[in-house]
C-alpha cells in the first residue's frame, strides 16, 4: 500500500511541477491545484495507512489520528482561497495584457 501511495504522490507532484513550468496561465493554475491535492493526500496518509494499528498512545486502535484530518481540512480551505486568488489575478492580467502568457508577452517562434 505504501508503494502505491508513494508512486501516486510522485506522479501527482511531477505532473504539477510540469504544469507549473508551462508558459500559459491555465496550466499554471492546474499545476498549483494538483500539487495542493498531492500535499493534502500526503498529510492525510501520515495519519495511518494500516488498519488496526493505534494512532495515538493508549487504547485508541479504533480511532484515527485527528491531527492530519484537521490539517487537511485547513489545507483544503487555504488551497481553495489560493486558487480563487490566482484565478482572479490571472483574469486581471489577461484583461490588462491581452495575453494569457505568464510573463505578458507572446513567445517568439
Secondary structure, 3 states (H helix, E strand, C coil): CHHHHHHHHHHHHHHHHHHHCCCEHHHHHHHHHHHHHHHHHHHHHCCCCCCCCCCCCCCCCCCCCHHHHHHHHHHHHHHHHHHHHHHHHHHHHHHHHCCCECCCCCCCC
